[in-house]
Amino acid sequence: MALLQISEPGMSAAPHQHRLAVGIDLGTTNSLVATVKSGSAVCLPDAEGRMLLPSVVHYGRDGLLVGHAAQARQNEDPANTIVSVKRFMGRGVHDIGELATPYRFVDEPGMLKLVTRAGVKSPVEVSADILATLKARAEASLGGELVGAVVTVPAYFDDAQRQATKDAAKLAGLNVLRLLNEPTAAAIAYGLDNGAEGTYVVYDLGGGTFDVSILELSRGVFEVRATSGDAQLGGDDFDHRLYCWVLEQAGLRGPNAHDQRLLLTRAREAKEALTDHDSTRITAVLSDGQVIDQELSAHDFQQLTAHLVQKTLLPVKKALRDAKLTAADIKGVVLVGGATRMPHVRRAVAELFGQQPLTNLDPDKVVALGAAMQANVLAGNKGDDDWLLLDVIPLSLGLETMGGLVEKVIPRNSTIPTARAQEFTTFKDGQTAMAIHVLQGERELVSDCRSLARFELRGIPAMVAGAARIRVTFQVDADGLLSVSAREQSTGIEASIAVKPSYGLSDEEVARMLQESMQHAQDDMQQRKLGEARVEAESLLNALDVALASDGELIAAEEQARIRTSMAELRALCAADNADAIRLAAEALNQASSDFAARRMDAAVRRGLAGHNIAEL
């Protein structure tokens, strides 16, 4: 007997079908992708079981590398290995200040671009490569095509940075269900997991950005009361301060790109080591042979970076004032971002609020988990336990008026989506057109705010100054993106603009890049596969070169000859273009050298035990 699937009009005929949607945390240092499985949000690992994808892209002779494989190249080829690209999203060269980088920038009209071996790349294109990798991981893990993704952005990202992020997702082939503020995503993860209610502060110190949000959680409603932050402050700045300290201690001036990247990497490693240890050493051999070997205590590190920690507390206090709250009104403080693992950051937050912050969710994963929950709702997978998210815009939106002044139409911390209108009039007799300049910021002068867009309303009836009535309407959608329209009331003539910031990509550029990515998708995948195989092979060969040079006497000449023969075969294959052959040869070399590796380990243990008796051990 045939069974019929009956459904309500407009509803799915397959209510059991789970739509595949993900949340993506596009981070400065690391990125993640998460989804909801069996009612719980989980991060999706790569083929090796790693959750975190380093936000690093390498444009090399072998093609494109993303993530761990790219990270392995950043010291040897820093100019073509892009790290912390999120700091450049929607920004010009003048916006990034004196941050030490090994890159060559092109300050074109709009967003800055980076010169690489693969050509001039915008931060949007670099970010798209990271997002495409996460998309491929998700589809491989979930076994199907994604219906959409929620991509997170810092709460203090302005319209240009949000549009750039959306362009990057579109270029990666993602359907963006919504851009979600990172602190709000963290609150979703905590609120739903812990059933929390009350007023919470989300303190989000990531690799390149700092955000703070104050949220009211009540009966499934997440209302953002206030938000603040600094889009140019993060863990990278702590690394940079250590890097400058190393230069001062060593008396170095103007290191080359290779040494700069090497020392920045060592600074980051030292910062991470001091999370769990009282001291660490920063050691490096520079390209001119100079040896850096400096000891750094946790106390000295805290002294060097105390001003950066204090810099994060200013936006926290500002957000409290905006929400008309005191520290005593806060029920809990949620820490987000890997940089919040630093002990002196946690102490400062605890002292400000008089309570220990919440850390029971992994600060690296919490944003992606919250984004996955929101994606699950927007994809239509939720049932009766839907919840409502009320986010806010981070900066006021307004128009230029005569005298170079800014008239705010939508004030900061307004709940989105929202629409507001205001009437303006002409300044001169007989004026038949009006230039409308849309601005973003909190200052009173146009020169102190960010320009978003300009357009003109023409066809205004010639009247005496002040007689015409022009109604200007601002609309902000759930992603925090803006559209503006102007209408002359007596005639009904209208002009409008969807604000595409000057720092974003044009539709033509996005379309061209999408077309190129589709045309070369197969080639790009093969080049990626080949590049990763070569990186792994080179790493193995280098390790064996060092091992044979130092401990070659541990094996017989015949065995050493077999290993060297396998190494020569692998080197020859690396010069060719067969990724599968390289992988097979690398596996064969691993097996051929396994006895040698075991003997080296035994020898190392013997050396470590030499001169000690059992009682001492």
N, C-alpha and C positions, 0 to 999 in steps of 0.2 A: 504494500500500500504506500503510495506517495505521500510525503509529508510536506505541508505548506508552511513557509515562514511568513507570518503575518506581522505587519508593523503599522504604526500610526502614520498618517500622512506627514510627509516631510522628515520622517525619522529613518534611520538606517535599517535596511532589511536584514542586516547582519549585526545585531547589537552586541554580539560576542566578539566582534572583530576589534582588535586593539590597534589604534592608529599609532604608527611609530613616530614619536616626537622626542626631541632631546633638549637638554639645557647645555649651553656652552659657556664656560668661563674663559674668555679670551684674556689671559693675564700678561703682565709685563715680563715676568720671569718664566712662569709655567702656565700651560693651558690644560683644561680638562673638558671631557664630554660626559654627561650623565643622562640617565633615563629612569623611568619608573617601571619596575618589574614586580609583579605580584603585590602591588600596592605600596612598595617601598622604593625610594630613590637610591640608585646605586651609580657609582662612577664606572665607566667602561674602560677596561684595560686594552693595551695593544697586544700583539701576538706573543710578546715576552712577559706579559702579565703586569706591565708598568702602567700605572694610572696617569702620572704626570707626563705631559709632553713639553719638553723645554721649548719656549717660544723663540726658537733660533732657526734661521733659514740661511743655508749656505748656497751661493751661486758659484759653482766651480766648473772646472774644465770637464768634469764627468757629468754635469747636469745639476739638477736641483736636489738638495738634501734638506730635510726638515726634522727637527727634534734632536734626539740623542746623537744621530749620525752627524748632524750639522754642528752640534755642540763640540764634538771631537775635533772639529777643524778650526775652532775660533781662535786658538793661540797661534796656529801656523799660518792662517790666512785671514787675519782680522778684518781687512778692508772689504772682503766679499762674504763675510759671515755676519749677518745682521741680528743683533740681540736687542732686547728692550725696545722693539719697534713701536710699541704702544705709546711711548713717550712722544713720538713724532706724529701721531695721528691728528690730522686736522690742524697742523702747526706749520708756521714758517720758520726760517732759520733764526730769525730774531727772537722767537718764542722759547728756544731751547737753552738759551744762556750759555754758560761756560762749562757745561757738562763735558767731561773728557770722553771723546769717542775717536775711533780710528777711521771714520768714514769721510768721504768727500761728498759734500752736499751741493745740490743745484737749487738755488733759491728762485724758482720760477713763480710767476703770478699764481697765487693760491698756495697749495701745500708744498712743502719742501720735497725734494726727491734725492735719492741716493745713487751714486755712480757705482755700478758693480760690473763684474766680468760679463754678466748676461745682459748688460745695457742699463739704462737709467730706470730705476724702480721707485714707485711711490710707496709710502707706508701702507696704502690701501692694498697694493698688489702683494707686498710681503705678508701682510696679515691674511690675505686671501689664501696664500699658500699654506699657512698654519691651519686655517679653518677647513680647507679642503682635505687636509690630512685627518682632522678630527671627524669630518663627515664620512670619509672612507672607513675609518675605524668603527664608527657607529653602525654603518650599513653592513659591514662585515660581521660585527658582533650580533646585531639584531636580525640579520638575514632578510633584509628587505629595504625598500626605498623609504626615505624619511618624508613625512608630510610637512614637517617644518621644525624650526628650532627657535628657542628663546636664547638670545645672546646677551650677556651681561656687559654693562659699561659702568665706570665709576659714576657715582651720583653727581659729581661736580664736572663731568664732561659737558662742554657747551654744545650748541647746535652743530657747529662745524665738526667736532669730534664724533658726535653721534651719527651724523650723516656719513662720515668717513667709515665708521664701523659698519653701518648698514650697507654701504657700497661694497665693502670687503666681503661681507657675507653673501651678497648677491653674486659677486664675481666668483665665489667658491661654489656656486650652485645651490645655495641654501635658501629656502623659503623662510624669511624671518617672521615668526609669529608675533614677536614683540622684542623691543630692547628693554631690558630690565636693569634697574639700578642695583649694583652689587650689594650694598648694605641691605636693601629690601629683600634680595634673594636669600641672604643669610638669615634674615628674620623669619622668612617663610620656613626655612629648614628647621630653625630652632622652635618656632611657634607651633608648627604641626607635630614635630617629633616629641616635644615636651608638654604640649597642651598648655602653653604659657599664656597668661593674660596680664595686662598691666603696661607700664611705660618702660621701654627698653632703649638703650643706646647701643648702636652698632659702630664699633671702632674698627675701621678697615684700613690697615697699613699694608699695601701690596708692594710689589717691586718698584713701581714707578709712580703710583698715585696714592693719595690719602683721602679718605672719605669718612665722614661721620653722619649718621642719621639717627633721629629720635623718632621712634615708632610707638604707636598705641595699638596694642593687640587686644581685641575684645570680640569674643564670640564669632570667630572666623573672619573678622574685618581687620585688615592690616592698614592702618592709616599712618602715613608719614607726616609727622608734625613739623619737622624742620630738617634741613640738610645743610651741610657745609663741607669744606675740605680744601685740598690743594692738589691740583692736577699735575704739579711738577715736584712732588715730594714723595719719596718712597724708599724702599730698601736699597735701591741703587745709590741714593745719596749717602747712605751709611758706608757703602763700598767705596764711593768716591772720596769720602773724608779720610778713610783708612789709606787709600791710594795716595792722597796728597801727603799724609803723614810719612809714608814709606819714602816718597820723593824727598821730603825734608830731611829725614834721618840719613838717607844715603847721599844727599847733596846732588841729586839728579835734576837736570833741567831739560825740558823738551824731549822726552824719550820718543823713539820712533813708534810706529803703529803696532808692530809686533810686541815690543816691550810694554807698551801701554796696555794692550789687551792682556798680556801675561800677568802684569801686576794687578790689574783690576780683578782677574780671576783669583789670584792669590788673596787679595783683600776680601773677596766674597767668602772664600773658604775659611779664612781666619774669623770672620764675623760669625759664620755658622758654628765653628769649633768652640767659640767662646760662649755659646748658648749653654753648653753642658760642662765646660772646663774653666778653670781659673786663669789659665794662660795658654798661649799657643805661639808657634814660631812661623814667621813669614819668610820663606826661602824661595829664591829664584835665581837662575843664571841668565843674564841678559845677553842680547845678541853680540855685544862687544866683549863678552867673557866676564864682565863684572858680576860678582856674586853678591846677592842680597840675602842677608841672614839676620833677621831682627826678631827679638822676643817682644810679645805684646801681652799684657795682663788684661783681665776682664775689667779691672778698675780703670786702667788707662783708656781702654776702649770706651767705657761709659763716660769718662771725662771728655774725650774727643768728640763724642756724638750727643752730649747732653743737650746742646742747643737745638738739635734736630728733633729730639723727643719733645722739648718744650714747644717747638714750632707746631707739633701736632695738637697740642692742648689748646692753642688759641682758637682754631675752628670749633673744637668741642664746646668751649665756653660760649662762643658766638651762637652755636646751634641751641644751647640751653636758653640763652637770652631770647632768641627768636621764638622758641616754643613757650616762653614765659614759665620756665621751670628752674628748679635748683637741683644740685646733685642729690639732695635728700629725697627728691620725688622719683628718682630712678629705681626701678625694681631690680634691674640686672644690666650688666654690660657684656655684650658679646664681642669677642675678639675674632677678627677675620684677617687673613693674609699671612703669608709665611714670616713676614718681618715682625709680627707680634710675638714670635717665639723668643725674641731678645728679652732677657730678664729685666733690664732697666726700663723697657717699654711697659711691661706688665706691672712693675712696681709703681710707675708714674700714674698709670690708669687707676690702679687700686687706691693710691693715695688721694687722687682727685675725687673719686666717688665714695671712698670709705668702705669699700667692699671688694672682695676678690672677683675678678671677671670670670665669665663662663668660658670654659675651654673644653667641654666634653665632646664637641664635634671637631674633627680635624680642620684647622683654619685654612688649609690649602684646598679642601674639598667642599666646604660648606656652601660656597657661592654656587658651584655647579649643581649641587644637590637641590638647592632652592629653585634654581632656574629650571631644573628637570620637572619639579612639581608644578611650576607655573605652566610649562610647556604641555604637561599632561592635561591640565585644565583647558587650555586654549585649543588643544587638539580634539577635545570633546570626549575624553576618556573618563572624566569624573562623573559620579552619580549624584546622590542626594547630599553628599558632604562637601558641596562646592563652597568656596570661600571667596571673599571680595578683597581685592587689592587696590588701595587708593594711594597712588604715588604722587610726587610733587615735582614741579620744575625747579631746577637749582638756582637759576638767575632770572632777574626781571627782564621782561620784553617790552619794548616801547618804540616810539617814533621820534625823529628829529623835528624840533620846532624851531621857529625863528631864533636867531641868536646862538645857534649851536647848542641848544639845550635838549634834554631828553625828557619826553613825556611818557611815563610808565603806563602801559595799558594792562599788562598782566604782571602783578608783583611776584617776587620769588616766593617759593613755598606754597604756591597755589596748587590745589589738587588737580591732577590730570586724569582723563582728558577734560579740556575746558575750552570755552569760547567766551570772549568778552569784546564789547564794541564801545567805541567812543566817537563823539562827533567833533570834527574840526571845520575850520572855515578858511576863506581866502584872505590873503594879506594885502593885496593891491586891488584897486578898482579895475574892472574889466579883465581880471585874471581868468583864463580859460583852461589852465592846466595846473596840476599840482604834482610836484615830485615827492614821493614817499620813500623815506629812508628808514629801514627797520634796524633796530639796535638791540643789543643784549648786554646787560650789566647793571651794576648798582650805583654808578656814579651819575652826577648831574650833567656833565658835559659830554657832548658827542665824542670829543677827542679821547675821552677816558673809557669809552665803551667799545665793544666789538661790533663792527658793521656786519650785518647778516645779508641784507639784500636792498636793492633799490628798484623802484618801478614808477611809472607815471600814470596819472588819471587825466585823460584829455576829454575835451568836449563839455567842460563846465560852462553853463550859460554866463555871459558877461554881465556881471552885477557889481554893485558897489562893494568895497572891501567889507567882509564880515557878514554878507547877506547869504552867500552859498552855504549849504549844509552838506558836508561830506562825512559819511559814516564809515569808519574804518573798523573792520572786524578781524580780530586775531583768533585763530583756532589752533590748539595744540593737541595732537593725537596721543594715544597711549604710549607711543615710543618717545614722546617728548619732542617731536618734530613739528614745525610750525608752518602754517599757511596764513596769508594775509590778503584781505580783499578791501577795496574802497568803492563806495557807491555814492553818487550825487543824488540826493533825495528827490529833488523836483523833477528831474528828467529820467532817473533810473539808469543812467549810464554807469558802467562798472568796469573795474580792472582788478586783477588779482595775481598773486604769485605764490607758488609753493616754494618755500624758502630752501633753495639749494645753496648752501654757503659757498663763498668763494674758495674755501679750502677743500671742497668736495670734488669728486670727479664729475665731468659732464656725462649726460646720458650716452653721447656718442663714444666717449672713452670706455665707459662700462660695457657698451654693446660690442665695441671692437675687441676688448679683452676677453669677453665671454666667447665671442666667435673664435678667437685665436686659441682659447683653452679647449674648446670642443674639437677644433681641427687637429690639434696636436696632443689630444688626451692620451692616445695609445703610445705615441713616442715619448711623451713626458713620463708615463708610468714605467716604460722600459728604461729610460735614462735614470729614473729614481732608483729602480731595482739594481741597475748596474753600479751606480754611485755608492749605494749602501754596501753592496758586496765588496767593492774595492776598499772602502773604509775599513771594514772588518778584516779583510785580508792584510792590509797594510799594518793594522794594529798587531795582528798575530806575528807577522814577519819581523816587525821592530822588536817585539818582546823576545822572540827567539834569537835575534841577532845579539841582544844584550846578554841573554842567558848563556849562549854558546861562548861569548867572549869571556864571561866571568867564571863559568862552571863547566866548560867543555870537557875538562879532564875526568868528569864523573862518568862518562860513557865511552865505550870502545870506539876506535877509529871507524870501524865499519858502520856502526849505528849513527855516528855523527855524519858520515858520508851520505847515508840514506836520508837523514833529515835535511841536509843541505841540498840534496837532489830534489826533494819535495818542495823545498823553499824556492829553488830556481824555477821549477815548473809553475808554481803559483805566481811568481813574479812575471813570468812570460804571459800567463793568462790574464793578469791584471792589465797588461798593455793591449789586450784584445777587447772585444765587446760582447762577451758571452757571460752574463751574470750567473747562470746556472752552473757553468763550468768552473767559475771562480769559487762558488760556494762548495761544490763537491771537492775541489782541490784543497780548500781550506779545512774541510772536515777530515780529509785524508791526512793532511799535515798535523792536525790536532791529534789524531790517533797515533801517527808515527812518532810523535814527541811526548806521548803520555808517560812512558817509562822514564824519560829524561826529567819530566816535571816532578814525578814522584821522588826520584833520587835527589833533586835539588831541595825538595821540602825536607827529606830526611837529613840532608847535610845541614840545612839551616837549623833544624831542631837540635842536632848534635852540637853545633856551634853555640847555640843559646844555652845549652846545659853544661858546657865545658867549664870546669873549675868550680862547680857547685855540687854539694852533696844532697842527699834526699831530705835531710832535716831542714836545710835552708829553703828547699822548695815547698 
